Amino acid sequence: MSEPLVVGRIGRSHGVRGEVSIDVRTDEPETRFAAGTKIATDPGAAGPLTVERIRWHSGRLLVRFAGVGDRDAAEALRGTWLVVDPGDIPPSTDPDDFHDQELIGLAVVTADGTGIGVVADVLHHGQDLLVVRGPAGEKLVPFVAALVPEVDVPGGRLVIDPPPGLLDES
């Protein structure tokens, strides 16, 4: 079985009727969190959860799951990862679109072929950051075309073209 794909993480409760905020990790939140959708969880004992309704509030996605009727029940779900089977996601037609799980584990080399390490994680903040773990420790590399000109998932490698100072010890 393939590794599940994270589509969100449950944040703090909102209000007293069981709504939770979601740290969205998908480009299609309205599809992934549509009313009636059943979503698997990690840890598995927390779910599956069925979406009752969603709404946007101050730029955050709020979700009410069936059976989660009060603040205490909502707060008990805090930190739970919401996951889907990769087989349930249609392949992207964009050649520059990657799922985190496709990137994690790729060897990272510079344009001249120098090995830097392995992609250990992908962080989603103001911009996507690759966490590259290697002999020199952990480095954060912005996942932008100017710095990552080549991603070869079948070949198991990712090429970076770091500006001076990006990989220096700090």
Beta strands, then each sheet from edge to edge (+ up, - down):
strand 1: 5-14
strand 2: 19-24
strand 3: 38-42
strand 4: 49-57
strand 5: 60-65
strand 6: 81-84
strand 7: 107-110
strand 8: 115-124
strand 9: 128-134
strand 10: 137-142
strand 11: 150-152
strand 12: 157-160
sheet 1: 1+ 2- 5+ 4- 3+ 6- 1+
sheet 2: 10+ 9- 8+ 7- 12- 11+
end
